[in-house]
Amino acid sequence: MHLNELPRPFVFDGAFGTYYAARSRGDAPCEAANLSDPETVVQIHREYIAAGAQAIKTNTFSCNAVTFPDASELTRLIQAGFANAQRAAEGSEVSVFADIGPIPDGESGDYLAVAEQFLALGAEYFLFETQPDLDPLPPVFAAVKARAPQAQIIVSFAGAQDGLTRLGRSCAQLLRQAAALDTVDAVGLNCICGPAHLVRLVREALPLQKPFSAMPNAGYPSVFGGRTVYIDNAEYYAGKLSELAHLGCAIVGGCCGTTPQHIRAFTDARHGIQTPSAAAGTAVQSAVPVSRPNPFRAKLSLGSRKVVAVELDPPHDNDLSPILEAAKQMKETGVDVLTFADSPLSRARADSMATAAAVCMNAGIPVMPHLACRDRNQIAIKGGLLAANALGVSNLLAVTGDPLSDTDRSGVKSVFSMNSYGLIRFVDELNQSAFASNPFFIGGALNLNTLRFDVELDRARKKREAGAQFFLTQPVFSDEAAEHLRMAHETLDTKILAGIFPVASYKNALFLTNEVAGIEIPDDFLHRLERAAPEEIPLLSAEFALEMAKKSAPFCDGFYLMTPLKRFDIVRLLAERILASLC
């Protein structure tokens, strides 16, 4: 059987895990039942076959080394899962698909280890389902096809109502990338969404040049008595599967919350359904968006002069008047963009995106909030971005964020649902959908003061691949940092703003060099600060910072000036001198 030659629509079974849980009332993973309760496993498979399923999935969704770290047990569970499904399908024309679910933080080797066990058992049909990303899978597909050229592979992604996976990847883009692989025979969507929302995601994804699979959840569950409960909606669900088939889905089936009754309701009603090819699906036509101008992006891209960015720290309280006044002064000075740190050193400040939006509206100057992964999950990140974008924010610096100090961890928890690579990719994906009319100009951070700068350059390349369009560096305080900037300039095909930090005082300089990772201030400058009178500090600090800017100038496209301890006077003096002599 080749997936291109299937009768359409080709019907898969529904959920195994939620159906087994409802029957067994146990808390053990359903995959364990392959060994402990094989008769029930076989019976569930047979119920789906009796309901009209033309393909069943092995009860192996979570059979991986993370869920089952005992290698011997894992092997026995996979063997039993495959044998149980084959036994259920014996004597019929029902196809058995080796079911491989997402592996937490899984690499290609983790997926291949599972696939190889199925290959050793003689499996020819593979379903890689509920996947949040494509990145680790192409080498696995290639290895499966190399060992079993006749093997058929479906890869199915799980996206929320906004079309994004839990890793922030666009399902539409993942589907296009997967469909372009010669080693993939069909692509699809399953899980997370109920049928109505999956219909909308399928409309947005089609047409594609591969057969399309759609397996929605029964709906959205509630929790009753500690158990997850889905609505009994078999007839409604069958209608939505029919709608998916009419859209061009060659393969339909069920995911969480579905039962044999859902599949039977569809197979009883499907006679007369003619499924068009996925390639013939109707693409959704969108109006051509009108982009808002982005002056900072235009200036940096043009490159006719070096740009100047100034960082202002959002306040610890609810008074924005000092930062609004400073913003107006910086605009008068000729600064190109203002940046706003996101609770640096894990100390709460006014939200960087809200502060940036307020400055943009009140001071009329381009802004660039920093956005850290530390304090937000994907939902909160997207919500903040939507509001900021609507209020005119068009630039963004995506960073992982400083970790919490050890003393904070008992009462305050870090939230790192993604790292800086994932955040950059997430925003880049949103630029192609939600922010198509006003895409964010995405920046990444570059640490010039690390001991292993070769590793930092590799990190920067990954950020570029994820969608970073420019970099802001950590402060240049030494010849070594300037040399690293030169290396980055010659290596990275992108714009770079060199970080320049005029210290506020001798005490401030001591703190930075001894307590803040990535900052090293030369001893000779520390001695000069120590001997200077208080009134001499602003000029001394600005002059030293200007020298660092001059060293950096041949290897950068602009300067990123950081304001020390609300000393707007120092950074304004420095900005004036840089604009006059280096821009």
PAVEXKE-522368 format. One record per residue (C-alpha): x, y, z; chain; residue number from 0. Coordinates in steps of 0.25 Angstrom, whole numbers, always signed. Example, Ala and Ser with C-alpha at 12.3 -4.5 7.8 and 13.67 -1.06 7.14 Angstrom:
<rec <+49, -18, +31>, "A", 0>
<rec <+55, -4, +29>, "A", 1>
//
This chain:
<rec <+0, +0, +0>, "A", 0>
<rec <+5, +14, -4>, "A", 1>
<rec <-1, +26, +3>, "A", 2>
<rec <-3, +32, -11>, "A", 3>
<rec <-12, +21, -15>, "A", 4>
<rec <-21, +20, -3>, "A", 5>
<rec <-36, +20, -4>, "A", 6>
<rec <-41, +34, +0>, "A", 7>
<rec <-43, +37, +11>, "A", 8>
<rec <-35, +27, +18>, "A", 9>
<rec <-39, +25, +32>, "A", 10>
<rec <-30, +23, +44>, "A", 11>
<rec <-35, +19, +58>, "A", 12>
<rec <-37, +29, +69>, "A", 13>
<rec <-30, +31, +83>, "A", 14>
<rec <-24, +20, +90>, "A", 15>
<rec <-19, +27, +103>, "A", 16>
<rec <-31, +34, +107>, "A", 17>
<rec <-40, +23, +103>, "A", 18>
<rec <-32, +13, +111>, "A", 19>
<rec <-32, +22, +123>, "A", 20>
<rec <-47, +23, +123>, "A", 21>
<rec <-48, +8, +123>, "A", 22>
<rec <-37, +4, +132>, "A", 23>
<rec <-39, +15, +143>, "A", 24>
<rec <-24, +14, +145>, "A", 25>
<rec <-12, +24, +146>, "A", 26>
<rec <-1, +16, +139>, "A", 27>
<rec <+3, +20, +125>, "A", 28>
<rec <-6, +12, +115>, "A", 29>
<rec <+7, +7, +108>, "A", 30>
<rec <+10, -1, +120>, "A", 31>
<rec <-3, -9, +117>, "A", 32>
<rec <+4, -15, +105>, "A", 33>
<rec <+10, -25, +115>, "A", 34>
<rec <+1, -24, +127>, "A", 35>
<rec <-13, -24, +120>, "A", 36>
<rec <-11, -29, +106>, "A", 37>
<rec <-25, -34, +104>, "A", 38>
<rec <-31, -20, +107>, "A", 39>
<rec <-21, -14, +97>, "A", 40>
<rec <-25, -24, +86>, "A", 41>
<rec <-39, -22, +89>, "A", 42>
<rec <-38, -7, +88>, "A", 43>
<rec <-31, -9, +74>, "A", 44>
<rec <-42, -18, +70>, "A", 45>
<rec <-53, -8, +74>, "A", 46>
<rec <-47, +2, +65>, "A", 47>
<rec <-46, -8, +53>, "A", 48>
<rec <-61, -12, +56>, "A", 49>
<rec <-64, +3, +55>, "A", 50>
<rec <-58, +4, +41>, "A", 51>
<rec <-44, +8, +43>, "A", 52>
<rec <-35, +4, +32>, "A", 53>
<rec <-22, +7, +40>, "A", 54>
<rec <-19, +5, +54>, "A", 55>
<rec <-7, +11, +62>, "A", 56>
<rec <+1, +3, +71>, "A", 57>
<rec <-1, +6, +86>, "A", 58>
<rec <+13, +12, +87>, "A", 59>
<rec <+11, +27, +87>, "A", 60>
<rec <+21, +29, +99>, "A", 61>
<rec <+30, +18, +97>, "A", 62>
<rec <+43, +25, +98>, "A", 63>
<rec <+55, +25, +107>, "A", 64>
<rec <+50, +37, +114>, "A", 65>
<rec <+36, +31, +119>, "A", 66>
<rec <+42, +17, +120>, "A", 67>
<rec <+57, +19, +124>, "A", 68>
<rec <+59, +4, +126>, "A", 69>
<rec <+64, -1, +112>, "A", 70>
<rec <+59, -15, +114>, "A", 71>
<rec <+45, -11, +118>, "A", 72>
<rec <+44, -1, +106>, "A", 73>
<rec <+48, -12, +96>, "A", 74>
<rec <+38, -22, +102>, "A", 75>
<rec <+27, -11, +102>, "A", 76>
<rec <+30, -7, +87>, "A", 77>
<rec <+30, -22, +83>, "A", 78>
<rec <+17, -25, +91>, "A", 79>
<rec <+10, -12, +85>, "A", 80>
<rec <+13, -16, +71>, "A", 81>
<rec <+9, -31, +73>, "A", 82>
<rec <-4, -27, +80>, "A", 83>
<rec <-8, -18, +68>, "A", 84>
<rec <-4, -29, +58>, "A", 85>
<rec <-12, -39, +65>, "A", 86>
<rec <-24, -29, +65>, "A", 87>
<rec <-23, -27, +50>, "A", 88>
<rec <-20, -42, +47>, "A", 89>
<rec <-29, -47, +36>, "A", 90>
<rec <-33, -33, +31>, "A", 91>
<rec <-28, -22, +22>, "A", 92>
<rec <-25, -12, +33>, "A", 93>
<rec <-11, -6, +33>, "A", 94>
<rec <-3, -5, +45>, "A", 95>
<rec <+5, +8, +47>, "A", 96>
<rec <+16, +9, +57>, "A", 97>
<rec <+13, +20, +66>, "A", 98>
<rec <+24, +29, +70>, "A", 99>
<rec <+20, +41, +79>, "A", 100>
<rec <+29, +54, +82>, "A", 101>
<rec <+41, +51, +91>, "A", 102>
<rec <+44, +62, +101>, "A", 103>
<rec <+56, +69, +97>, "A", 104>
<rec <+58, +58, +87>, "A", 105>
<rec <+70, +57, +77>, "A", 106>
<rec <+70, +50, +64>, "A", 107>
<rec <+77, +38, +71>, "A", 108>
<rec <+66, +37, +81>, "A", 109>
<rec <+55, +36, +70>, "A", 110>
<rec <+63, +26, +62>, "A", 111>
<rec <+65, +17, +74>, "A", 112>
<rec <+50, +15, +74>, "A", 113>
<rec <+49, +14, +59>, "A", 114>
<rec <+59, +4, +58>, "A", 115>
<rec <+52, -5, +68>, "A", 116>
<rec <+40, -5, +59>, "A", 117>
<rec <+48, -8, +47>, "A", 118>
<rec <+54, -20, +54>, "A", 119>
<rec <+40, -25, +56>, "A", 120>
<rec <+36, -23, +41>, "A", 121>
<rec <+28, -10, +42>, "A", 122>
<rec <+26, -3, +29>, "A", 123>
<rec <+16, +8, +33>, "A", 124>
<rec <+21, +19, +42>, "A", 125>
<rec <+13, +31, +48>, "A", 126>
<rec <+22, +41, +55>, "A", 127>
<rec <+10, +49, +62>, "A", 128>
<rec <+8, +61, +71>, "A", 129>
<rec <+21, +66, +67>, "A", 130>
<rec <+25, +81, +72>, "A", 131>
<rec <+36, +82, +62>, "A", 132>
<rec <+42, +76, +49>, "A", 133>
<rec <+57, +78, +52>, "A", 134>
<rec <+61, +65, +58>, "A", 135>
<rec <+53, +56, +49>, "A", 136>
<rec <+58, +57, +35>, "A", 137>
<rec <+71, +48, +38>, "A", 138>
<rec <+61, +38, +44>, "A", 139>
<rec <+52, +38, +32>, "A", 140>
<rec <+65, +36, +23>, "A", 141>
<rec <+70, +24, +32>, "A", 142>
<rec <+56, +17, +31>, "A", 143>
<rec <+55, +19, +16>, "A", 144>
<rec <+70, +14, +14>, "A", 145>
<rec <+67, +1, +22>, "A", 146>
<rec <+53, -1, +17>, "A", 147>
<rec <+50, +6, +4>, "A", 148>
<rec <+36, +2, +3>, "A", 149>
<rec <+33, +8, +17>, "A", 150>
<rec <+22, +19, +17>, "A", 151>
<rec <+24, +31, +27>, "A", 152>
<rec <+14, +41, +32>, "A", 153>
<rec <+18, +52, +40>, "A", 154>
<rec <+7, +60, +48>, "A", 155>
<rec <+9, +73, +56>, "A", 156>
<rec <+1, +78, +68>, "A", 157>
<rec <-2, +92, +68>, "A", 158>
<rec <-11, +101, +76>, "A", 159>
<rec <-23, +110, +71>, "A", 160>
<rec <-13, +120, +67>, "A", 161>
<rec <-6, +110, +58>, "A", 162>
<rec <+7, +109, +66>, "A", 163>
<rec <+13, +97, +73>, "A", 164>
<rec <+17, +97, +87>, "A", 165>
<rec <+31, +101, +83>, "A", 166>
<rec <+26, +113, +75>, "A", 167>
<rec <+27, +107, +61>, "A", 168>
<rec <+17, +110, +51>, "A", 169>
<rec <+10, +98, +47>, "A", 170>
<rec <+7, +103, +33>, "A", 171>
<rec <+22, +105, +31>, "A", 172>
<rec <+26, +92, +37>, "A", 173>
<rec <+16, +85, +28>, "A", 174>
<rec <+22, +91, +15>, "A", 175>
<rec <+36, +87, +20>, "A", 176>
<rec <+32, +73, +22>, "A", 177>
<rec <+24, +72, +9>, "A", 178>
<rec <+37, +76, +2>, "A", 179>
<rec <+44, +64, +7>, "A", 180>
<rec <+45, +52, -2>, "A", 181>
<rec <+45, +43, +10>, "A", 182>
<rec <+32, +47, +15>, "A", 183>
<rec <+19, +41, +9>, "A", 184>
<rec <+8, +49, +16>, "A", 185>
<rec <+7, +61, +25>, "A", 186>
<rec <-3, +65, +35>, "A", 187>
<rec <-8, +71, +48>, "A", 188>
<rec <-14, +65, +60>, "A", 189>
<rec <-16, +67, +75>, "A", 190>
<rec <-18, +80, +83>, "A", 191>
<rec <-29, +86, +75>, "A", 192>
<rec <-43, +81, +74>, "A", 193>
<rec <-49, +78, +61>, "A", 194>
<rec <-55, +92, +58>, "A", 195>
<rec <-41, +99, +60>, "A", 196>
<rec <-34, +88, +52>, "A", 197>
<rec <-43, +90, +40>, "A", 198>
<rec <-38, +105, +41>, "A", 199>
<rec <-23, +101, +42>, "A", 200>
<rec <-25, +91, +30>, "A", 201>
<rec <-32, +102, +21>, "A", 202>
<rec <-19, +111, +24>, "A", 203>
<rec <-9, +100, +21>, "A", 204>
<rec <-15, +94, +8>, "A", 205>
<rec <-11, +92, -3>, "A", 206>
<rec <+1, +83, -1>, "A", 207>
<rec <+7, +73, -11>, "A", 208>
<rec <+6, +61, -1>, "A", 209>
<rec <-6, +54, +4>, "A", 210>
<rec <-11, +61, +16>, "A", 211>
<rec <-15, +55, +30>, "A", 212>
<rec <-25, +61, +40>, "A", 213>
<rec <-27, +55, +54>, "A", 214>
<rec <-34, +65, +63>, "A", 215>
<rec <-37, +64, +78>, "A", 216>
<rec <-51, +61, +81>, "A", 217>
<rec <-52, +75, +87>, "A", 218>
<rec <-47, +82, +99>, "A", 219>
<rec <-48, +74, +112>, "A", 220>
<rec <-52, +78, +126>, "A", 221>
<rec <-46, +71, +139>, "A", 222>
<rec <-56, +64, +148>, "A", 223>
<rec <-53, +56, +160>, "A", 224>
<rec <-38, +57, +156>, "A", 225>
<rec <-40, +51, +142>, "A", 226>
<rec <-40, +57, +129>, "A", 227>
<rec <-54, +57, +122>, "A", 228>
<rec <-58, +60, +108>, "A", 229>
<rec <-72, +63, +103>, "A", 230>
<rec <-80, +51, +96>, "A", 231>
<rec <-81, +57, +82>, "A", 232>
<rec <-79, +46, +72>, "A", 233>
<rec <-89, +51, +62>, "A", 234>
<rec <-84, +65, +62>, "A", 235>
<rec <-69, +60, +61>, "A", 236>
<rec <-73, +51, +49>, "A", 237>
<rec <-79, +64, +42>, "A", 238>
<rec <-65, +71, +44>, "A", 239>
<rec <-57, +59, +39>, "A", 240>
<rec <-66, +60, +27>, "A", 241>
<rec <-63, +74, +25>, "A", 242>
<rec <-48, +71, +26>, "A", 243>
<rec <-50, +61, +15>, "A", 244>
<rec <-57, +71, +6>, "A", 245>
<rec <-45, +81, +8>, "A", 246>
<rec <-36, +70, +3>, "A", 247>
<rec <-31, +62, +15>, "A", 248>
<rec <-27, +48, +9>, "A", 249>
<rec <-26, +43, +23>, "A", 250>
<rec <-35, +45, +35>, "A", 251>
<rec <-36, +39, +49>, "A", 252>
<rec <-37, +43, +63>, "A", 253>
<rec <-28, +48, +75>, "A", 254>
<rec <-30, +51, +89>, "A", 255>
<rec <-44, +48, +94>, "A", 256>
<rec <-49, +41, +82>, "A", 257>
<rec <-55, +26, +83>, "A", 258>
<rec <-59, +15, +74>, "A", 259>
<rec <-73, +22, +74>, "A", 260>
<rec <-67, +35, +67>, "A", 261>
<rec <-60, +26, +56>, "A", 262>
<rec <-73, +18, +54>, "A", 263>
<rec <-81, +31, +53>, "A", 264>
<rec <-72, +36, +42>, "A", 265>
<rec <-71, +23, +34>, "A", 266>
<rec <-86, +21, +35>, "A", 267>
<rec <-88, +35, +29>, "A", 268>
<rec <-76, +35, +19>, "A", 269>
<rec <-82, +28, +7>, "A", 270>
<rec <-83, +38, -5>, "A", 271>
<rec <-71, +47, +1>, "A", 272>
<rec <-61, +50, -11>, "A", 273>
<rec <-48, +55, -5>, "A", 274>
<rec <-41, +64, -15>, "A", 275>
<rec <-26, +63, -15>, "A", 276>
<rec <-18, +71, -5>, "A", 277>
<rec <-11, +78, -16>, "A", 278>
<rec <-25, +83, -21>, "A", 279>
<rec <-29, +89, -8>, "A", 280>
<rec <-34, +103, -8>, "A", 281>
<rec <-23, +113, -2>, "A", 282>
<rec <-28, +124, +7>, "A", 283>
<rec <-26, +137, +0>, "A", 284>
<rec <-22, +148, +9>, "A", 285>
<rec <-22, +163, +7>, "A", 286>
<rec <-8, +169, +4>, "A", 287>
<rec <-4, +175, +17>, "A", 288>
<rec <+1, +190, +18>, "A", 289>
<rec <+13, +191, +26>, "A", 290>
<rec <+16, +202, +35>, "A", 291>
<rec <+30, +209, +34>, "A", 292>
<rec <+41, +205, +43>, "A", 293>
<rec <+51, +217, +43>, "A", 294>
<rec <+62, +209, +51>, "A", 295>
<rec <+61, +197, +42>, "A", 296>
<rec <+62, +206, +30>, "A", 297>
<rec <+74, +214, +35>, "A", 298>
<rec <+82, +201, +40>, "A", 299>
<rec <+79, +194, +27>, "A", 300>
<rec <+83, +206, +18>, "A", 301>
<rec <+96, +207, +25>, "A", 302>
<rec <+99, +221, +21>, "A", 303>
<rec <+103, +225, +35>, "A", 304>
<rec <+105, +218, +48>, "A", 305>
<rec <+93, +217, +57>, "A", 306>
<rec <+92, +220, +72>, "A", 307>
<rec <+83, +212, +81>, "A", 308>
<rec <+82, +216, +96>, "A", 309>
<rec <+77, +207, +107>, "A", 310>
<rec <+68, +213, +118>, "A", 311>
<rec <+64, +204, +130>, "A", 312>
<rec <+49, +203, +133>, "A", 313>
<rec <+46, +208, +147>, "A", 314>
<rec <+44, +200, +159>, "A", 315>
<rec <+32, +208, +163>, "A", 316>
<rec <+20, +213, +155>, "A", 317>
<rec <+25, +226, +151>, "A", 318>
<rec <+29, +227, +136>, "A", 319>
<rec <+31, +242, +136>, "A", 320>
<rec <+47, +242, +138>, "A", 321>
<rec <+48, +232, +127>, "A", 322>
<rec <+39, +239, +118>, "A", 323>
<rec <+47, +252, +120>, "A", 324>
<rec <+60, +245, +117>, "A", 325>
<rec <+54, +239, +104>, "A", 326>
<rec <+50, +253, +100>, "A", 327>
<rec <+64, +258, +103>, "A", 328>
<rec <+70, +246, +95>, "A", 329>
<rec <+61, +249, +83>, "A", 330>
<rec <+66, +264, +83>, "A", 331>
<rec <+81, +258, +84>, "A", 332>
<rec <+78, +251, +71>, "A", 333>
<rec <+78, +236, +76>, "A", 334>
<rec <+72, +226, +66>, "A", 335>
<rec <+65, +217, +76>, "A", 336>
<rec <+63, +214, +91>, "A", 337>
<rec <+64, +201, +97>, "A", 338>
<rec <+58, +196, +110>, "A", 339>
<rec <+63, +184, +118>, "A", 340>
<rec <+54, +173, +123>, "A", 341>
<rec <+56, +173, +138>, "A", 342>
<rec <+71, +171, +138>, "A", 343>
<rec <+78, +163, +149>, "A", 344>
<rec <+64, +157, +151>, "A", 345>
<rec <+59, +169, +159>, "A", 346>
<rec <+45, +173, +156>, "A", 347>
<rec <+43, +186, +148>, "A", 348>
<rec <+32, +192, +139>, "A", 349>
<rec <+29, +183, +128>, "A", 350>
<rec <+39, +186, +116>, "A", 351>
<rec <+29, +185, +105>, "A", 352>
<rec <+19, +194, +112>, "A", 353>
<rec <+29, +204, +116>, "A", 354>
<rec <+34, +204, +101>, "A", 355>
<rec <+20, +206, +96>, "A", 356>
<rec <+18, +217, +106>, "A", 357>
<rec <+31, +224, +101>, "A", 358>
<rec <+28, +222, +87>, "A", 359>
<rec <+14, +229, +88>, "A", 360>
<rec <+18, +240, +97>, "A", 361>
<rec <+32, +243, +92>, "A", 362>
<rec <+31, +239, +77>, "A", 363>
<rec <+44, +232, +76>, "A", 364>
<rec <+46, +218, +71>, "A", 365>
<rec <+47, +208, +82>, "A", 366>
<rec <+53, +194, +84>, "A", 367>
<rec <+48, +186, +97>, "A", 368>
<rec <+57, +174, +102>, "A", 369>
<rec <+48, +162, +103>, "A", 370>
<rec <+53, +151, +112>, "A", 371>
<rec <+49, +136, +112>, "A", 372>
<rec <+50, +135, +128>, "A", 373>
<rec <+37, +140, +132>, "A", 374>
<rec <+27, +136, +122>, "A", 375>
<rec <+21, +124, +115>, "A", 376>
<rec <+18, +124, +100>, "A", 377>
<rec <+3, +129, +103>, "A", 378>
<rec <+8, +141, +111>, "A", 379>
<rec <+19, +144, +101>, "A", 380>
<rec <+10, +145, +89>, "A", 381>
<rec <+0, +153, +97>, "A", 382>
<rec <+10, +163, +100>, "A", 383>
<rec <+15, +164, +86>, "A", 384>
<rec <+1, +166, +81>, "A", 385>
<rec <-1, +178, +90>, "A", 386>
<rec <+12, +184, +87>, "A", 387>
<rec <+11, +182, +72>, "A", 388>
<rec <-3, +189, +72>, "A", 389>
<rec <+3, +200, +80>, "A", 390>
<rec <+14, +203, +70>, "A", 391>
<rec <+26, +195, +75>, "A", 392>
<rec <+33, +189, +63>, "A", 393>
<rec <+47, +185, +68>, "A", 394>
<rec <+51, +175, +78>, "A", 395>
<rec <+63, +169, +85>, "A", 396>
<rec <+61, +154, +89>, "A", 397>
<rec <+69, +149, +100>, "A", 398>
<rec <+68, +137, +110>, "A", 399>
<rec <+68, +146, +122>, "A", 400>
<rec <+77, +146, +135>, "A", 401>
<rec <+74, +134, +144>, "A", 402>
<rec <+68, +136, +158>, "A", 403>
<rec <+78, +136, +169>, "A", 404>
<rec <+78, +124, +178>, "A", 405>
<rec <+71, +132, +190>, "A", 406>
<rec <+59, +135, +181>, "A", 407>
<rec <+56, +121, +176>, "A", 408>
<rec <+48, +116, +188>, "A", 409>
<rec <+37, +126, +186>, "A", 410>
<rec <+39, +131, +172>, "A", 411>
<rec <+40, +121, +160>, "A", 412>
<rec <+47, +123, +147>, "A", 413>
<rec <+38, +120, +134>, "A", 414>
<rec <+47, +116, +123>, "A", 415>
<rec <+38, +110, +112>, "A", 416>
<rec <+48, +114, +102>, "A", 417>
<rec <+62, +119, +100>, "A", 418>
<rec <+67, +131, +92>, "A", 419>
<rec <+68, +122, +79>, "A", 420>
<rec <+53, +118, +81>, "A", 421>
<rec <+48, +132, +85>, "A", 422>
<rec <+55, +138, +72>, "A", 423>
<rec <+49, +126, +64>, "A", 424>
<rec <+35, +128, +70>, "A", 425>
<rec <+35, +143, +67>, "A", 426>
<rec <+40, +141, +53>, "A", 427>
<rec <+28, +131, +51>, "A", 428>
<rec <+19, +141, +56>, "A", 429>
<rec <+24, +151, +46>, "A", 430>
<rec <+19, +143, +35>, "A", 431>
<rec <+5, +142, +41>, "A", 432>
<rec <+0, +151, +52>, "A", 433>
<rec <+10, +162, +49>, "A", 434>
<rec <+11, +162, +34>, "A", 435>
<rec <+6, +176, +33>, "A", 436>
<rec <+17, +181, +44>, "A", 437>
<rec <+27, +170, +46>, "A", 438>
<rec <+37, +171, +57>, "A", 439>
<rec <+51, +175, +54>, "A", 440>
<rec <+58, +164, +63>, "A", 441>
<rec <+71, +166, +70>, "A", 442>
<rec <+80, +156, +77>, "A", 443>
<rec <+90, +157, +88>, "A", 444>
<rec <+105, +155, +86>, "A", 445>
<rec <+115, +154, +97>, "A", 446>
<rec <+128, +159, +94>, "A", 447>
<rec <+134, +156, +108>, "A", 448>
<rec <+133, +141, +108>, "A", 449>
<rec <+145, +132, +109>, "A", 450>
<rec <+141, +123, +98>, "A", 451>
<rec <+137, +133, +87>, "A", 452>
<rec <+137, +122, +77>, "A", 453>
<rec <+125, +116, +84>, "A", 454>
<rec <+118, +130, +85>, "A", 455>
<rec <+120, +131, +70>, "A", 456>
<rec <+113, +118, +68>, "A", 457>
<rec <+102, +122, +77>, "A", 458>
<rec <+101, +135, +68>, "A", 459>
<rec <+100, +127, +55>, "A", 460>
<rec <+89, +119, +61>, "A", 461>
<rec <+81, +131, +65>, "A", 462>
<rec <+83, +136, +51>, "A", 463>
<rec <+77, +123, +45>, "A", 464>
<rec <+66, +125, +55>, "A", 465>
<rec <+63, +139, +50>, "A", 466>
<rec <+71, +149, +57>, "A", 467>
<rec <+74, +161, +47>, "A", 468>
<rec <+84, +169, +56>, "A", 469>
<rec <+92, +168, +69>, "A", 470>
<rec <+94, +176, +81>, "A", 471>
<rec <+107, +173, +88>, "A", 472>
<rec <+111, +173, +103>, "A", 473>
<rec <+120, +185, +106>, "A", 474>
<rec <+133, +187, +100>, "A", 475>
<rec <+143, +189, +111>, "A", 476>
<rec <+156, +184, +106>, "A", 477>
<rec <+165, +181, +94>, "A", 478>
<rec <+161, +166, +95>, "A", 479>
<rec <+146, +170, +94>, "A", 480>
<rec <+149, +179, +82>, "A", 481>
<rec <+156, +168, +75>, "A", 482>
<rec <+144, +159, +77>, "A", 483>
<rec <+136, +169, +71>, "A", 484>
<rec <+145, +169, +59>, "A", 485>
<rec <+144, +154, +58>, "A", 486>
<rec <+128, +155, +59>, "A", 487>
<rec <+128, +166, +48>, "A", 488>
<rec <+136, +157, +39>, "A", 489>
<rec <+129, +145, +42>, "A", 490>
<rec <+114, +148, +43>, "A", 491>
<rec <+106, +153, +31>, "A", 492>
<rec <+98, +163, +39>, "A", 493>
<rec <+98, +177, +45>, "A", 494>
<rec <+104, +179, +59>, "A", 495>
<rec <+103, +190, +69>, "A", 496>
<rec <+115, +190, +79>, "A", 497>
<rec <+111, +191, +93>, "A", 498>
<rec <+117, +203, +100>, "A", 499>
<rec <+115, +205, +115>, "A", 500>
<rec <+119, +218, +122>, "A", 501>
<rec <+120, +215, +137>, "A", 502>
<rec <+113, +224, +147>, "A", 503>
<rec <+124, +223, +158>, "A", 504>
<rec <+136, +215, +164>, "A", 505>
<rec <+126, +207, +172>, "A", 506>
<rec <+118, +204, +160>, "A", 507>
<rec <+130, +200, +152>, "A", 508>
<rec <+134, +190, +164>, "A", 509>
<rec <+121, +184, +164>, "A", 510>
<rec <+120, +182, +149>, "A", 511>
<rec <+133, +176, +148>, "A", 512>
<rec <+132, +167, +160>, "A", 513>
<rec <+117, +163, +161>, "A", 514>
<rec <+112, +163, +146>, "A", 515>
<rec <+115, +152, +137>, "A", 516>
<rec <+121, +156, +124>, "A", 517>
<rec <+127, +170, +128>, "A", 518>
<rec <+141, +172, +131>, "A", 519>
<rec <+146, +186, +133>, "A", 520>
<rec <+161, +189, +132>, "A", 521>
<rec <+169, +191, +145>, "A", 522>
<rec <+176, +204, +140>, "A", 523>
<rec <+162, +210, +137>, "A", 524>
<rec <+157, +206, +151>, "A", 525>
<rec <+169, +213, +157>, "A", 526>
<rec <+166, +226, +150>, "A", 527>
<rec <+152, +225, +155>, "A", 528>
<rec <+156, +222, +169>, "A", 529>
<rec <+165, +235, +169>, "A", 530>
<rec <+155, +244, +162>, "A", 531>
<rec <+147, +254, +169>, "A", 532>
<rec <+131, +252, +168>, "A", 533>
<rec <+130, +264, +158>, "A", 534>
<rec <+140, +258, +149>, "A", 535>
<rec <+133, +245, +148>, "A", 536>
<rec <+124, +248, +136>, "A", 537>
<rec <+134, +254, +127>, "A", 538>
<rec <+144, +243, +131>, "A", 539>
<rec <+134, +232, +128>, "A", 540>
<rec <+129, +238, +115>, "A", 541>
<rec <+143, +240, +110>, "A", 542>
<rec <+147, +225, +113>, "A", 543>
<rec <+134, +220, +107>, "A", 544>
<rec <+137, +229, +94>, "A", 545>
<rec <+151, +222, +93>, "A", 546>
<rec <+144, +208, +94>, "A", 547>
<rec <+134, +213, +83>, "A", 548>
<rec <+146, +218, +74>, "A", 549>
<rec <+152, +204, +75>, "A", 550>
<rec <+139, +198, +72>, "A", 551>
<rec <+135, +207, +60>, "A", 552>
<rec <+143, +199, +49>, "A", 553>
<rec <+135, +187, +52>, "A", 554>
<rec <+121, +191, +55>, "A", 555>
<rec <+109, +197, +49>, "A", 556>
<rec <+105, +205, +61>, "A", 557>
<rec <+106, +207, +76>, "A", 558>
<rec <+98, +202, +87>, "A", 559>
<rec <+99, +211, +99>, "A", 560>
<rec <+95, +207, +113>, "A", 561>
<rec <+90, +217, +123>, "A", 562>
<rec <+97, +214, +137>, "A", 563>
<rec <+88, +216, +149>, "A", 564>
<rec <+79, +226, +143>, "A", 565>
<rec <+91, +235, +140>, "A", 566>
<rec <+84, +241, +127>, "A", 567>
<rec <+94, +252, +128>, "A", 568>
<rec <+106, +243, +125>, "A", 569>
<rec <+99, +235, +114>, "A", 570>
<rec <+94, +248, +107>, "A", 571>
<rec <+108, +254, +108>, "A", 572>
<rec <+114, +241, +102>, "A", 573>
<rec <+103, +240, +91>, "A", 574>
<rec <+106, +255, +87>, "A", 575>
<rec <+121, +252, +85>, "A", 576>
<rec <+119, +239, +77>, "A", 577>
<rec <+108, +245, +68>, "A", 578>
<rec <+118, +257, +66>, "A", 579>
<rec <+131, +249, +63>, "A", 580>
<rec <+127, +235, +59>, "A", 581>
<rec <+113, +235, +52>, "A", 582>
//
